[in-house]
């Protein structure tokens, strides 16, 4: 099949032009309107000299403009590069440089963040970007206002767009999303059209998604959970996406009640917030599927509070085009409460020993490896990281720990190495270490993740000062905040005389995690507090 992801919208618009694809407090949009708006914007992109295969970055909030821009980039035969709007200017500059994006489409303001100013700074540090294009009503100096770009003569533009779509093949690059690896800045994962469509097809089949369903989501569109499982799932199956502009427990529960949503997808932190806010204050009886995280207790609590027959828990990663397995309506209550379901068709999953890569027997915990058509192309411009991630036999080393049961069901238990999960965001503790180590008064820094009752994990950084200096932890925090996104910021910066070490003299991160667990969380503590602390010998 040619045309790739765009064809899912085109076909749904032809079948059901008047059916709703998007529903929110701001607007109600039909499939026909979305396809037409994307066509118009794609014509404007051609007028900006965007060519087939160009990498076009997108930095916007959970708005209709993001959706139109995403499909317009695809319609023009280009490759969306999906930027996290919570990143710092330095992180954005790195993303633009590594992907070679030549054009950036952006909304000037995303919630409280001045994206226009942050992007202008980022572009000044990136050599690849030629054009900044505002999707809003205003544009900063040096940027183009998309509304001022003429789409050109209708028929020639339509013919050119159709030629570009006809040239798209299933194995072509569809988009680039960013994932925090174990070292350095986030890496650009290269995803294919066939990989994205296969993932959303398998996911929506397992969930029995179809016309009449309404999918409530508060996840950001720049994450796979927001635009693949939510947006593309609804587009492919003719369902309606009820998208929150920004998540809050009250906004989510209000939307479920007001729009009679049938599926609700959120990360564990969001579900904890909703349970604490009070689900019983709302009518959520329309739900048939509700998501929960890895904790079986949370799954049971969600089932009891929402009174849903199906708990959706999924395991996966961006490098596998999204989820690898998930629970759905066909699964028993035990499977829903204790596993992450069966792997999707054509996907192999094994658990191997951490040092030997020896395949482990059913039920034994090790690193989870994945093989099949779901495996991504690699990290753009980073052959070393790609070869470290995908071995010679095609196995993707996920860095996740878990087991494969005799029944084939997947159990996820945690993360290997240097990546932690903070409120649904992957964070590299090595990146936190690298940023703090550049401070002139910091000799060494080691960061670890510790459990948090709301966010799953949070980073804590332990710092040894340069000889003769006495860094101020508040100033260190301000220094780190100029480079790190807010969710990556260590919840404590702890000054130590030395680090715990193992028998071989290496710093023991397991002991640092134990120190961190003593520090976090504390009753009534300020979550942004920094501290000076020495362990008790």
N, C-alpha and C positions, 0 to 999 in steps of 0.2 A: 504494500500500500504506500503510495506517495502522499506527500502533503504533511505528514507527521502530526504533531499535536494540534495544529490549526484545524485539521479536518474534524476533530471532535466537536468544536464549536460550530463549524460550517454545517455539519450534518444535523446537529440538534436544532440549529436555527431553521433549517429546511423542513424538518419533521414537525417541529412545534414552535413556530415563530412567536406565538403569543403567550407561551408558557413562561412563568417567572424563573429566571436563573439566579437573581439576587434580590434579597429583601432585607431592608434595614430601616432604621428610623429616618434616614436621609432620603431614601429612594426605593422604588421597586422597578426592576429592569427585566425586560423579556429577552429571550435568546435572540430574537430578530434584531432588537435594538443594540444589544452588545456586539453582534457580528457587524452591523452597519457602522457603529462608532469605531470599531477596530479597523474597519476598512478605510474610513476617512483618515484616522491617525496614521495608518500605514502609508497612505498617499502623501501625507505631510513628511513622513520620514524619508520617503524616496526623494522628495524635493530638497531635503537636507543632504542629499548625496549618500545616504546609507545604502550600502550594497549588500547583496546576498553574502552571508557568511561573516559579515562584520559583527564584532562584539559590542553590544549596546548595553551599558550599565543602567540599572533602574534603582532609584532611591526614593521611595515614597511610603506612605503609611497604608493602613488597611482601608483604602478608599476605592471608589469606582475607577478613579483615574489610574490606579495601579493595575487593575484588571484590564482596562482598555489598552494601556501601554504594553503590558505583557503580551497580549494577543496581537497587538499591532506589530511589535518587533518580530514575532513569529511569522505573521502575515507577510512581512517584508522580506522574509527569508534570512533574517539576521538571528543572532544568538543572544538571548537575554542573559545578562550578568547581574545576579540578584544581590543587592547590597543591603547589609544590616544597618538600619538607620540609627541604631544605638552606638555604633562605632565612633571612635575618635577620628580626627582628621588624619592622623598618622596611619591608623588601620585602613581607612578608606583609600588613602594614597597608595598603600601597599597593594590593595585589591585591584585598583585601577592599573597600576604598573604591571603586576604579574599577569593580568589577563589581556593586556594590550587593548583595553576598551578605548575606542576613539570618540564615542559620544556618550554623554550621561543625561538621562531623563530624570528629573527630580521634582519633588514638591518643595516649595521654599520653606514650609513649616510642617513638621511632623510632631504633633502633640506640642510639647514645650520646647522642642529642639529647633534651633535656627539652622536647618539643613543647608540653606543657600550659602551662609557664611562658612560653615564647616566644609562644604564641598569645594567652595572657592579656594580655601586653604589647601585642601587635599589635591586639587587639580594643579595648583602651583608647584606641588612636589612630585607630580606624575608627568612623565614626558609623553605619554601616549594620547592623552585626551585632546581632541581638537575643538569640540563643541559641547557647551553646557546648554541644555534645553529645559526651560521651566514648564512644568505642566500646570502651573497655577495662573493667577491673574497678573502677577508681577514677576519681574526678572531682575536679578542683580546686574551690576555693570559687567559686561563681557559675556553675558548669557543671552540666549535667544528665547523669545516667548513663542511657544508652539502655536498658540492661537493666531500669531501673525504670519505663520508659514502657509503659503497657498498650496493646496494639495495637487494643483496641476489639472490639466484637462481630464475629465472623468474617464473616457474610454481608453486613452493611451495608458493611464495609470492602472486601470483595472486589468488591462491586458498584461502589463508588466508584472503586476502582483500575481496573476494567475500563472505566468511563466515561472516565476520564482517558486511558487508552491508546488508546481508540477515537478520541479527539479529536486525537491527534498526527498531523500530516501530514508527508510527506517533506521539505518545505522548511522545517520548523520548526527553531528552534535546538535542537541536541542537547547541546552542551557548550561550555565555554570552556577553552582551554589557553593557556599563556603562552609567549611567544616574545620573545627579546631583540632589540629593534630596534636601529637605529643610534644612537638617543639615549635617554637617561633610563632609567627603570625598565622591566621587562618589560611587554609589552602583552598584553591579553586578546584572543586570536583567537577569533572566533565561528564555530563549525562547525555544519553542518546534519546532520540524520539521513541524508538521501540522499547527501550528500558523504562522510560516514564510511563508510556501507555500500558505496557504489560503490568507494571506495578499498580497503577490505578484501576486497571481492569480486575486484577486478582483481589485487590482490597474491596472494591465495591461489590463484587460477586459474593465474597464471604459475608458481607454485611447486608446483602440483598437490597441494595440501594436502588431506587427506581422513581419514576414520576409519582408525585404525591408526597414524597419524603421531603423533609426540611431539615437541613444539617446546620446546627448551631456551632460556631467556632469562634474563639477569640485569639487563635494563634496568628502570628504575623505572617503575611504573605511571602516574605523573603525566606521563610523556612519551608521545607518540603511538606510538613504537616499542615501548613496553611494553604499552599497553592496546589499541591498535588492531590492529597487525600480529600481536602475540602472542596476547593474551587474546581479542579479538573474532574474530581469524582462526580460532582453535581452536573457539570457540563456534559460529561460522557453519558450519564444515565438519565438525563432529563429531570434531575431533582433541583431543589432550590437551596441556595446557600444563604443562611442568615449569619452575616459576618459582623462581628463587633469591631467598631473603630478602635477600641482599646478595651482590654479585659478588665473587668471588676466582677466580683461575685454578684453584686446586685444587678449589673447590666446583663450578665449571662442568664441569671434566673428570670429576670424580667422578660428578656427576649424569648426564652423557652415558653413562658406562659402566654405572652402576647401573640406570638406567631405559631403556636402549637407545634413546636419542633418535635421531630421524631427521633433524631440522633443528636447527641451532644458529644463533641470532641474537645478535650482539654488535657493539658499535662497534669501530673499529680499535684503540683503546687496549687494550680487553679482549683482542683477538686477539693483540696483541703480548705481553701478559702471559702468555697461555696458551702461546705458542710458547716464551717464555723459561723458563717453568716446566717444560716438557717434555711434549709431547703423547704421545711414544712410551712413557711410563710408564703409559698408560691404554689400554683397549680402546675405541676410538671407531669401530669398524668398522660400527656400525649407522647412522652418518650417511650421508645421501644429498645433503644441502645444508648448506653452511657459509658464513657471511657473512665478508666482509672489507671493508676500507675503500677509499679512492680510489687508493692506491698499487698499481700493477701488480705490483711486487715482493712486496708483502704478499700479494696474491691468489695468486701462484704459490707462495709459501712455505706458505700455508694449504692449498692443494691438495696439495702434496707431503707435508706433515706429517699431515694428516687423511685423505688418500687418498680424497677425495670427488669424485664426478663433476661436481658443480655448485657453483660459487662464486656466492653471492648478494651483489651490490653494488647499492645503490639510491641514487637521488638524489631529493630532495624537500625539503619544508618544511611546517611546520604550517599555513601559510597556503594550502596546496594540499590540505588534509585528509590530509597524510601524504606518501607517496612519489608521485612523478610517473612514474618509470620504475625498472625493476629487471631484473637478469639472473636467469634461471631455467633449468630443465632443457631447454627447447627451444633454447637458445642454443649456438652453437659456442664452443670454447675461446677463440678470438680475441676474440669479443664479450664473454665473461665476464671476460677479463683486461684488456681495454682500454677498455670502455665501461660505461655504466650502463643498457644495454638500450634498448628502445623505449618511447615514451610509452604510457600506458594508453589504451584506446579512448576516443574523444571528447575527447582532450586534445591541444592544439596547443602546440608548443615552438619558439621561434625564438631566434636569437642576434642581438643588435643592437649597434651601435657605442656606446661609453660616453657620448659627448656628443651624438650626433645622433639616436639611436634608429633609425638606418637599418638595415634588415634586411641581415644579412651573408650571403655565399654559403656553401654547405656547407663545413664543416671549418674555417672562420675563427672565431677566438676573440672573444667579446664577452660582454655581459650576457645571461643566459638569461631569457626571458619566457615565461609560461605563460598559456593561455586555455582555458576550457571549464568544464564543470560542477564541476570540482575546485576552482575558486577560492573561497576563503572569503567570508563575508559582510562581513568587515571587522574592525577593532579596536573592541571595545565602548567606547562613550563617547569615541571619538577620531576624529572625522570628518576632521581634518587628516591624521593618519597614514594613514588609510584611502585618502584621495584621492591621497596621495603613493605609495601602494603599488599601487593599481589605476587604470589610466588610463581615458579616456573610451571606448576601444574594448574594454574588458574584459580587457586584458592585465595580468597580475600581474607586477610588476617584482621579481624574486626577490633581487637583490643578489648572486647567484652568477654566476661567470664560467665559460664553457665554450663548446662548439661543438655544432652539429647536423651529423652526417655526412650524406653524400648518401644513405646507406641509411636515414636517419631515427634512427639510434642517437645517444644523448646521451653527450657527454664533459664531465665536470665538472673544472674546473681550480682553483677557489678562490673567494674572497670579494671583493666590492667593498667599499670604504669602511671602516666602523668596526666591523664584526662579525667576531669570530674564533670558532674552534671549539676548545674546551678539553675533551679527553677525552669527546667526545660532547655537551657542553653548549655552547649558543650564549652568547657573552659580548659585551656592548657595551663597547668600550673607552671610549666617551664616558661611560658610567655610572661607570667607574673614575675617569676624570678629574674628573667632577663631585663625587664623594665626597671625593677628596683635596683638591680646590680649596677645600672648605669649612673645611679646617683653618686656624686663624688665622695660622700661620706659612708657609703656602703661597701664593705669588703666582700661579703658573701651573703647570699640570700637563698633560702630554701622554702618553698611553699608546698602546702599539702591541702587536701580536701578533708573536711570533717562533716559528720552528719548534722543536718539541720531539720527540725521538725516540719518546717514549711517548704523550704527550697530544695530538699533532698540532701544537698551538700553545699558547703561554702568554702572558699579559700581562706587560709590563714598563713601569713608569711612570717618567717623567723629570720631576723637580720643580725649579722655581726658587723659592727662598725669598723671603719678604717682606724688604725692605731692613732690615738691622740685626738679623735673626734667624738662628739656626742650628738648624734643626729636627733632631731625632734620628730617624733612619730607623726605628729599632725602635719608637719611640713613634708615628710616622706609620702604621706597619703595624698597631699595636694600634688606632689610631683608625679606620682603614679597616675593620678586621674587625668593628666594631660595626654596620656597615651592609651590607657586602658578604658574600655567601655565599662559602664557602671556595674554590670553584672559580674565582671571579672575582678573587680576591686576586692582586695583582701579585707575580710571583716575585722581582723585584728592584724596589726603589724607589731611584732614582739621583738624587743631587743634582747639578745642573748650574748653571753661571753663566749660560748662555744656550742657546737652541735653534738648530739648524741652520735656515737659511732659504734659500728659492729666490730667483730673480731679482726677483720681485715683492714680496719681503719676508715672504711667508707662511712659517710653520713647515713644514719639509719632513719629512713623516712617512716618506717613503722613506729619508731619511738616518737618522732615528731608528731605523727597523727595521734598518738596517745597523749602527748602534751596538749595538742589542739583540742582533744575531746574534754580535757579538764577545763579549758577556757570557754568552750562554746557548746550549747548556748547556756547562758546564765539567766536565772529568773530576773525579770524586770530590767535586763541589760539593754542598752541602746545598741541596735544592730549595726550601727556605723561606728561604734566605739573602737578606738585603738588602745593599746595597752603595752606596758612594760612589765615583763613577768620573767621570773627565773624558776625553773622546775625545782621541786623539793628532792634533794639527793637521798 
